[in-house]
Amino acid sequence: MRRIYEHVPYVAMRMVPATLGVATVPLAYLTLRALDCRATTALLATLFITFENGLVTQSRHILLDSPLIFFTALTIFLWCGFWNEDKHAPFTTSWWTWLTLTGLSLGAVVSCKWVGLFTIATVGVSTVHQLWNLLGDLRVPPRLFVRHFMARAICLIVIPLVFYMAMFQIHFLILENSGDGDGFMSSEFQHTLGGRGMADTYADVAVGSQVTLRHVNTQGGYLHSHVHTYPGGSKQQQITLYPHRDSNNDWRIFNASDDSGAFDWTSEPLSYITSGTRIKLLHLTTEKRLHSHDVRPPVSDVDFQNEVSAYGMPGFAGDANDDWYVEIEHGDRRDKESSKRLRTLRTVFRLRHALTGCYLFSHKVKLPEWGYEQQEVTCNKNAVRANSLWYIETSVHPNQPVDAEKVNYKLPGFFAKFLELQQVMWTTNAGLTDRHTYDSRPDAWPRLRRGINFWVKDHRQIYLIGNPMVWWLSTFAVVAYAAIRGFLILRAQRGYRDFDNTKVVKYDSLCGFLFIGWSLHYFPFFLMARQLFLHHYFPALYFAVLLSCAAFDLVTSTLRPRVRLQIAAALAVLAIWHFAHFSPLAYGNPWTKSKCVSAKWLKTWDFSCNDFLDDYSQYNTIGLAPRESQIPVAHTTVGGDADGRPPIIVPHDNGQDAFDPNGNLNQLHVDPGAKAHHDGGEAGDAETTGILAEGVPEPGRNVFDGNAGAEVKSKDKKEQAPTEQPPTTAEKEVSTVAGGVGGVAAPIVGGTSAEAKKEEKKEEPVKEKDAGTEKEKAKDEDAKTKETQPQPATESTADTPASETRAEVNAGKKPVAAGPLGEAEMEAKLAAEELFPGEARR
């Protein structure tokens, strides 16, 4: 069985979230015990966490939520330990240990996902509450208060920040090579990665310089063109933004003001490009110029955007639509000349079209498959300035002196890379605003309105959904605490002294801390416009589960231990039953349609019951790998018609292999491009010339296959539709025999099926009175028909013995005996000769 992941330690990668998911269970027990809850209450919490379907499903996959929940639970446990230690003896070794470990855990939780910032906020609110109480305690002198403040600032702010940055330093050291995600980073960042380094390039840009242009915004792709044309609009050559280095990114700058052509850049001194210079850009590999006109782009079809294309031919001087004005935006402060004239890597500029006044522009819109999903380039009359800025990355001129100034990217250090990566992550996450099939909003999470479909295959499904009993009980506990706390506040306002009760103070402090944790992990999501899913609620769910158990501890505080244990056991049994009821969705186990339908308690639960089978016994035949039979096959069955004709049974000789209906197919259907590629055809030529043939993917990408893009032709050639070739005789034979092995198609006789041959035999009877005349006419017509009809070839394209045998039969060397028995005998001989070439001749 072929593994999906090759050269990837997916077992270890799955073990990490699975192990951390299991480790969360004892942390729930220890946390409630640290909060002074009873052992029965803590045990009930561990059972709720253990049998929570959503947490189980997340822990079984390579996802970040399981580590996030683990470190959230670890942080809360360590903070509760420090809280208890701070009440007894501050500034002891144990006190510092608990506080330092809390800081390290905060760094770990925010390193998993930025949702960990909510955990930092939870600890921060609790810290502010502690310091506020210390400030109001007159027994604490100001110097001691400052020590408390500094200790918490160092351990809860500095240590998490250092830990977080250290994780990224390890990240930079391990992931040192270029990859798919480096396109999100700046050019300077990319050139710190292995495989993306660039040799020093000339600083000056002059008329005749060979340059590559990069877009400042949208991850800095290269201005690019290739031989493929737009399917609509002008149908001229495409201009795109391409993220990889390629010879199709090379352009040569010419002075468009020199209409006479008197200036010879190959022999004259260097003429630099200054602001306001009118230039033309020649695409070197196709010898066409950067061009724009009053034609709408194929994707951004709006009035203020014009199409940008490559237009022209070798020897054609071009027209005014090829002209662009250089407008220098700004230069590098370290290079004073860069603000006066174009300098490589130092000057940021815009290109304004000479006739229409629009600016060369690009944005994050992708072209369809005919454009190989590359980024669209247009000429925008209302261009956003950031998306119309360009710079030159490389510059080469044959007249540059050997000692001419060269430049290169200034490689950023760790802090610059760290800050840039944080900014990119923030921007990317904020940009995930598109709707998803299984997204949901925060108001639906506490009610468990819908889940997430993870996987469907072989009539099994993995669907992320929580344990309804645990989920709804925790939500009820949160609402109940908020209602009771509000009621107590109203009573206190009326003069009742409920908060003088020790039990009320204890459980108010305990439940209040957990409620604040739940609120800080839940309500901030209402401020987010990005895609949100049910799994974003899991950290808040952890606090809600602990809160429900703390409420259980309060309600059962006056009961005998045995009764409390019995109630806890009943709740645990209910949780386990709900877990088992929905476990097929967590583990991808077999399930039936009827049980699936009965489990849809809410209409919004959108797991698909139609994907399951009707009965468990039907799963026994799914997913079983076929095994080769150890018993030799004694015969092969060929044919068998729908009209009742029996199939032909061909016996095997000892040691003869069984018939493989796909054997000839594998020989006949050979990829015609495989040999061309092996012999160094078009694909090989494209690597040396930089010009891609039609239907060939761009270097470094494979976004189409087959004949995709084949319809894209050059401007001066008419599009020719490929003519469909009729199947050869050998292909007809192989396809029919392959279909007839299972008893579907009839055996082949003379290149046609037996049914077709019977249709040919049906003729109208000749009248007796004109027998003589009609016989003569029939002979003449038969002779003409034989002359005009194509005769079977003596050699088929497959050049097989079976084809030779069929040609001999068609030639009349082996006539079929009269009667159905003779015809069946002939069919059997033909089939035997096809299946076992050479055996029938012995």
N, C-alpha and C positions, 0 to 999 in steps of 0.2 A: 504493500500500500504506500503510495507516494504521500509524503508529508507536505502539508501546506507551507509550513515554515521550514526553510532550509538555511542552515548556518545561523540559526537564531536560537538562543537558549530559552525556548518558550516554556519549558518545564520549570526552570528556576524563576522565570518572570511570573508565572502563575502561582508559584509557591509563596512569593513575597506577599501579595494581597491576601492569599488564603491564610497564611500564618498570622498576619496582622489582624485579620478578621476574627480568627479564633482567640487571639490575645486580648481582643476588646472585651470578651466575656468576663474574665476575672477582674478586669479593671472596673467594670460596673459594680461588682461585688465589693471590691476594696473601697471604691468611692463612697458608696452608701454607708459602709461601716465607718469610714472616716468622718462622715456627717452624722454619726451617732444614731444610725438606724439599726434595727434589730437584725439578727442573722436571717430570720425568715424573710424579711423584706428584701435584704440584699440577695438572697437566693432566688426569690421571685424575679428580681430584675435580671439576673443572669439568664434565667429561663426565657424571659421575654426577648432578650437580645439574641439568644441562641436560636430561637424558633421564629425569628422575624424574617419572612421570606425575602423581602427586598435586600436586607443586609447580606443574606446568604447568597443571593444571586450576584450581587456586586463583588463579593469576596471570591467568587469562582472565576472571575475574568480578569484580564490584564487591564485594570482600570485604576484610577488614582483615588477613588472615593474611599476604598477600604483603608489605605494608609492615612488618609485625611481623618477619618473617623477614629482610627486608633490613636493618632497623636492628639486629637481633640480630647479623647477620653483620658489619655495619659497626662495631658496638661492639667485637666480638672482634678485628677487624683493627686498629682504632685502639689497643686495649689491648696487643696484641702489639707494635705499633710503639713504644708507650711503654715496654714491658718491655725491648725491645732498647736503647732510648735510655738507660734508667735504668742499664743495666749499664756503659755507657761513660762518660757525663758528665752527671750530674744538674744540674738548675737552669739549663740552657742554654735558649736561645730555642726550639730544636727540642723539647726536653724538655717545656717548658710548653705548646707547641702540641699535641703528642700527648696530653698529659693533659687539656687543656681540651676538645679535640675529643672525647675519650672521654666527658667529662662531658656535653657537648651531645648526643651520640649516646644516652647513657643516658636523658636527658630525652625524646628522641624515641621511643625504644623503649617506654617506659612510657606515653607519650601515645597510642600506637597501641592497646594493650590492657594490662590489668594483668598479663598474663603476662610483660610486660617486667620485672616485679619479680624474676623468676627470673634474668634477665640481670644485673640489679643485684646480686643475691646472688652470681652467679658472679664478677663483677669484685671484689665485696667480699671473698670468700674468698681470691682471689689477692692482694688488697691486704693483707689480714691476714698472709698468708704472707710477703710482702715485708717488712712492718714487723717481723715476728717475727725474720726473718733479720738485719735491720738492728739490732735490739735486742741480738742475740747477737754482733754484730760489735764487738769492743772498740776497733776503730780509728775507730768512729763516735762522736763526743762527744754528750752528751745534747742540746746545743743544736741540732746538725745533725739529730738524730733528730726533735726537735720540729718543725723546718722541714719535714722529709719528711711528718710526720703532718699538719700544718696544710695543706700544699699538696694532699695527697690529700683531706682533709676538705672543703676549699673546692671543688675541681674535681669531686669524685665524689659530693658530697652537696648542697652549696649550689647549684651550677650546674644539676644535673638538676632540683632542686626548683623553682628559679626558672623554668627552661624549661617545666616541666610547668604551673606556674601561669600563665605567659604564654600558653600555648596555650588555657587556659580563658578568659583575659581576651579573647583574640581571638574565642573561641567566643561569649561573652556579647555582644560588640559586633556580630558578624555576625547571630547568631540572636536578634534583639531583639524579635521579634513572637511572639504567642501561637500555639501549634500543638497537634498531637495529643498530644504528650508532656508538656505542662505540667501535666496532671492528676496526675503523680507528685510534683509539687513542692508545697510549702506555699502557703497563701493569700498570705502576704507575698511569697514568691518570684514567684508568678503575677502579682501586681500591679506588678511591675517590668517586665513585658512589654507591648509595644504591643498595644492592643485589650483589655487586661484591667484598665485603670485604673478606679478607682471614685471618685465624687464624695464629698465629706464627708457624713457621716450623723449624725443626732442620737445623742447619747451615752445619753440616758435612755430607759428602756423602761417603759411604763406600761400600765394597762388600756386597751384599745382601740388600742394601737399596731399598725401594720402592719409585720411583721417577716419576715425570711428567716433560716432556721436552717441552720447548716452543721455537719457532722460533723467533730470534731477529728481523728480518725484516718481511715485509708483514703482519703487524698488529698482529704479535705474536700469531699464532695459536698453538695448542697442537699437538705433535706427537701422532697419533691416528691409531687404527686398529679396525676392526670389522669382523664378521663371513663371510661377503660377499667376493667373489673372483673376480679377473679380468676376463672379458669375453674373453680376448685374451692373447697372450704372454705365461707366465708360468701357467696362470690360478690359481695362488696361492692367498692367502688371501691379501686383499687390505691394503695398508698403505697410510694414508692421513694426511692432516693438518686440524684440526677441531677447530672452534673458541670457543666452549662452554666446560664447565667442564663436565666430564663424567668419569665413571669407566673404559671405554675403552681407556683412556689416561694413565693408570697406567702401569708402567714397573718395572722390577726388574733387577738390575745390577749384573752380575756374572763376575768372573775373567776367561777370556778365556785361559790364560796361564796355568791354573791348569788343565791339561788334566787328571791327575790321580784322581782328586776329593778328594784329601787328606784334603783340607781346608774346614772345616765345618763352614760356616759363622753364623750359629745359635748358636754355642757354643764358637767359637774362639773370641778373642778380635777383635775390629774394625780394618779393613784393608782399608785405605783410597785410593781413586782413584787419582793418580797423572798423570801428563802429560806423554804420552807414554804408559800408561797402555792399555793392550789388553783386551777388554771386550765383553760380549754378553748381549743383552737386551731381556728379556723374557716378552712377553705380558701376563699379569696375567689372564685376563678373558678367553683367548683362548689357553693359554699355548703354544704359538708359538713364535719363535724368529725372531728378526729383521734381514732381509736376503736380499742379493743382489747378482746378477749374470749377466752374459753377455747376457742379454735379453733386447730388446728395450722396453721402457715404452709405454703404450697404447696411450698416447696423444703426448708427446714430443718424437716422434719417430725419433731420430737422433743418429748418431754413438757415440757421446761423452757422451750420457746419458744412464744409465742402470736402469732397473726396480728395485724397492724396494718393497719387499713383507714380509709377515709373514709366516714362514715355520716351519714345525715340528709337533710333536704330544706329548701327555703326555708320559713321560718315555724315549723319544728320546733325545740323548745327543747333536744332531745337527752336523753340519759340519763346515768346515773352512769358508764357505760363510756367516756364522753368526757372524764373528769376525770383530771388529772395533777397531781402535786405537784412543785414546783420545789425541787431540792436543789443549792445552790451548792457547787461543788467548790473553786474558788479564783478569786481575782481577780488583777488586774495590780498589781504592787507600786507602780507609778507612780500608781495611782488607788485610794485607800483606800476609796472608796464601792463599788468593784466587788466587794469581798468581802462586802458587806452586802446589795446589791440588784443586779438585773440591769442591766448596762451593756453597751452595744454594743461588740463587739470586745474587751472587757476581762474579761468574766465567763465562766468555764467552768462549766457546770452539767449536771445529770442530770434526766431526767423520769421519775418513778416513777408507775406506773399506780395509781389510787386503790383499785380493787377487788382486783386480782390481785397487786399488789406487784412486778410485773416492771418492767424498765427499758427505755425506748426505745433500741433497739440496731440497729447495722448492722455488716456485715462484708463481706469481699471476694467473697461469693457473688453470682453474677449470676442474674437471672431468665431464663427461656427467652424464645423469640421473642414469646410473648404478652405478656411484660412488657418488650419492646423491649430486652432484655439490660441493663436498668438494675440497679442494686445493690439487693439485698434489704434491707428494713427489717422488723424483728420487735420483739417485746417479750419480753425475756429475763429469766428469773428468776435465772439464774446468770451474769449478764452480766460479761464481762471489762471492767474499769473503763475501759480506754483506748478501747474500742469503744462505750461508752455515754455519752461526753462530747460536749457540743454547745456552740455559742456562737452569738450573734446577730450577723449581718454588717451588716444594714441595719435601721433603725428609723425609722418615720414616724408622726407623730401630728398630727392637725389642730389641737390645742390647744397645740402647742409654740410658745413665743414666738420671735420672729424672731431674737433674739440668744441663743438657747439654745446650749449647748455642743455642738460637733460633733467627731467623731473620724474617724480614717481609719487604714488600715494603716501601720505603721512599716516603711518600705521598707528591706530589708537592703542592706548594702554588699557589696563584692566578696568579702571574706573570708568573710562569713556565707553568701553564695550559693555560694562555692566549697566550703566545708565541708558544706553541706547537700546539694549535688550528689554529693559523694563518698559521703556516707552513703546517699543514695537508690540510687546505683549498686551499692554493696555489698549493700544489702538486696535489691534487685531480682535481682542475680546469684545471691545465696544462695537466693532463693526459686524458682529454676528447677529444681525437684526432680521435676517430672513426667517420666514416661518418654516417649521419642520412638521412632518406628519405626526410626530408623537411629542411635540412640545406641549407645555402646560404653564399656566400662570400660578403665582404663589397662593392665590385664594383657593385653588383646587387641591393643594397638597394636604392640608390637615384632614380633609374629608376623603382623601384617597379616590379622587374622581377618575383618574386614568393612569395607566402605566406607560411603559416603553417596550416596544417590540425589539428584541435583540437578535433573534435567529429563528428561521423556519426551514426545516429540511426533513425529508423522509417521514412526513406526517408527524413531526414533533415540533415543538415550539418552546423557545425561552422568552418569557415575557416578564419584565420587571414590574412586580406589584407587591405591595406590603402585606403583612399579616393583618387582615381587617380587625380582628379582635384587639391586637396590640395597638394598632394604629388609632382606632377610634377611642379606645380606652385612654390612651395618652392625650388625645385631643380633648376629651371630656375633662381630664384632670387639669389641663391648662385653663380651660374656660371656667371650671369650678373654682380654681384658686383665685383667678382674677375677680370673679363675682364675690367670693367670700371676703377677699381682702378689701374690696370696695365697701362691702357691708360693714366690716369692722371699722373702717375709717369713718363711715357715717355714725356708727355707734360712739366712737371716740369723740366726735364732734358734739354729740348730745350728752357727753359727760360720763359715758360708761368707761370703765377702766379695764378693758379686756387685755390690754398690753402689759398690765401688771402681773398677769398670770404667766408663770414660768413656762408652762407647756406651750402657750400661745406664742411666746417670744421665741422659743426654740424652733417650732415648726414654721413660724413666719420667716425666721432667718434662713432656715434650710430651704424651704420651698421658694422663698423670694430669690435666693441665689440661683436656683435652677430655672425659675421663671425668667429672670433677666438673661440667663444664658440662652434659653429658647427664643426670647424676643430678639436678641442681638443677632442670632443666626437665622432668623426668619424674616423680620420686617424689612431689612435693607434690600431684599430682593424686589420689593415693590417699586424701588427707585430705578431698577435696571430695565432698559429697553431691549436688551439682547435676548437671544434664545435661552429659554429656561426649561428644565426638565424635572421630573419627579426626584431624581437623585440629588438635586440641590437641597432637598429638605432633610436629608439624612443626618447631618450634624444637629439640626434642631430637633429631629426625632429622638436622638439619643438623650437630650435634655428632657424632652417630654416623657420618655419612658421612665427616667429616674424620678421625675416629678410625680408620675402616677404611682410609683412604688412608695415614694415618701408620703403621698396622700393615704395610701393603704396603711402605712405605719401609724399615721395619726388616727385613722378611723378605728383600727383594731388595737389601739394602745390600751384600752380598758378591758379587753377580752383576755381570757385565759390562753396561755401559749398553745394548748392543744387545739382550741377552737380557731385561733389565728392560723395555725398550721393547716387545718382542714380547709379554711377559706383560701389560703394561698395555693393548696393543692388543687382545689377546684378551678381556680383561675389558670393555673399552669396547664391543667388537662384541656381546658378550652383553647388555650393558646396553641398547644401541640396539635389538637384536632384541626384547627384552622390551618396550621402550617402543613399538615399532611394533606389536607383537602386541596390546597393550591400548589403542592410540591411539584407536580408534573411540569408546571410552568417555570419553576426555579431550576430543575435539573434536566429538563428536556426529555422526560420519561414518557412512555406511551400513555395515551389518554384516549378516551372515547368521546365521540361527539355529544352523546347524551349527558355524560358527566360534565363536559365543558359547558354545555348550555345551562345545566343546573347550577354551575358555579358562577354564572354571570349575574351577580346580585345587583349590579348597577348597569344601566344601559350605556353608561360612558366607558365601561371596561371594554376595550376594543381588541382583545385577543381573538384570533380567528378560530372558531370552532370547526369550520369547514376543512381545515387542514388536518384534522385528526380522523382516524378511521372509525368505523362503526363498532368494531369488536376487537378485544385484545388479541385474539388468536390470529388476526390478520397481520400483526406486527412480527410474527414468527418468520415470515417470508421476506421481510424487508431488511436490507443491510447485510445479508449473508453473502460472503464472498464465494463466487463459483469455484468449485474444485474440479480438477481434471479426473475423469473416471479412470480407474485402474483396470476396468474390463475392456478388452479390445472390441471395437465396433465391428460387427459382423457384416453389415450392409449399409448402403446409403439409399434413402428413399428420394426419388425425383418425380415431380409432376403430381398428378391428381387433380382432376378438373371438377368444376362445380356441377357439370351435367352427369356426374356419376362415373366417369372413367376412372378406373383404379390407378393408383400411383405405380411407378416402375421401381422395382427393388433390384439394385445392382449389388451382387455379393462382392466382398473384399477378399483378396488373397491374404495369406498369412504375412504379417509384417507390413502390409500396405497401410499408409496413413489415411485417416479419415479425410473426407472431402472438406476443403476450406472454401466456402463461397466467396470470401473476401480476398482470396489469394491473388487471383488475376486482377481484381480491382486495384490492389496495392501496386501492381506492376504497371497497369494501364494509366491510372490517374496520377501522373507525376507532375509536381509543381514545375511549370515551365520556367519560372524565375530562379529555381534552385540552381540549375546548371549555369545559367547566365551569371549568377552571383559567384558561383564556384570558379568559372572561367574568367572572371574579371570583367563583367559586362558593364552596364550603365552604372550600377551601384559603385563599382570600383572607380569608374571615370569621375563620378561626382566627387569622390574624396580628393582627387588630384586637381580637378579644375575648379571646384567650389560651386559649380552650377549643377543643380539637381534636375534630373529628368522628371517628367510629369508622372505623378503617382508615387514619387519617392519621398519618404518623410524627411523632415529637417534633421540635421545632425543633433544627436542628444535627445531626440524625441521620437515617439512612435505613436502618433495620435490617429493614424488611420491604417487600414489594411485593404487588401483586395484592390479594386479599381477606384477607391475613393480618391477624388481629385483628378481622375482621368479625364473628366469632361472639361477641365480647365485647359484651354488652348491659347496659343499666341494670338496677337491681335490680327495678323495678316493671314491667318489660316482658318479655313472653315472647319467647323466641328463635324467630325465623322462618327456616326454611331457604330459601335462594333457589331459586325455581322455575326449572327449566331450560327455556328457550324453544325451541320447535322451529325448525329452520332455515327461512328463507324460501325462496320459489321461486327467487329470483335466486341465493341462496347455493348451493342444490342444483345449479343450472345451472353456475355458475362452478366449483365444486369438481369436478363430473363432467367438464367440458371440460378443466380443468387436468390431471386425472388421465388423460384419454383421449388427450392429445396424444402421449404416448409409446407408445400402443398398448395401454394397460392396461385402460381403461374403454371401453365402447361409446358411440357418439354418443347424444345425448339426443333423444327424440321425445315431445312432449307432457308434458314434465316428468319422465319416467321413462326408464330405459334400454331399449334394444331387447330385451334379454333379459327384462326384466320384462313388456314388452308382449306377447312371445310367450307368456308364462305366462298372461296374461289371456285370450288367444285360445283356450286349451284348454278346451273345454266338452264335456259328455257329449252324444252324439247323441240326438235326439228319436225315440221310437218311432213307426213309421208308423201303427199302428192308432189311436193317440190324437193324430194329427197336428193335427186341427182344434182340439181342446180345448187341447192343449199350446201351440199357437201363440198362442191368445188369452191363456192364462195368462202365456206368455213376454212378450207385449206389455205386459200390465198390470204385471208385475214390472219390466220395463225402464223403464216410465214412473215407477214408484215409486222405483226406484233413481236415476234422473236427478234426481228432486225432492229426495231425501235426501242424495245425495252433494254435497260442496262443489264448486262450479264454479270453474274457474281464473279468477283475477283478470285484469281487462283491463290493469291496470298493475302491474308488479312493483315491489319496493322499490328496485331499481336503476334502474327507469325507462329501460330500454334498448330499442332497436329490436328486438333479438332476442326480448325478452319479448312485444312486441306481435305479432310474427310468430307466436310460439307460441300466443298467445291466439286469433288468427284461425284457426289450424289446429284448435285444440280446439273452436272454435265451428262448425266445419264449412264454412268459407269456402274452404278449400283441401283437398279430400279427397284421400286417398292413392289412387293408381291401383292396380288389382288386380294381384296377382302380386309376386314378390320384386323384379323389376326396377323396378317403380313405387315400391315401398317404399324401395329403395336410392336412387332418384332424389330422392324427397322428403327423405330424410335428408341427402343431399348439399346440397340447397337450404337446409335449415335450418342446417346447419353453416356454409355460406358466409355466410348472413345474420348468424349470430353472430359470425363472425370479421371480416367486413368490412361493418359496418352501412352501409346506404345504397347499396352497390355493386350489390346484387341488384335494387334497384328501378329502376335506371336503364334 
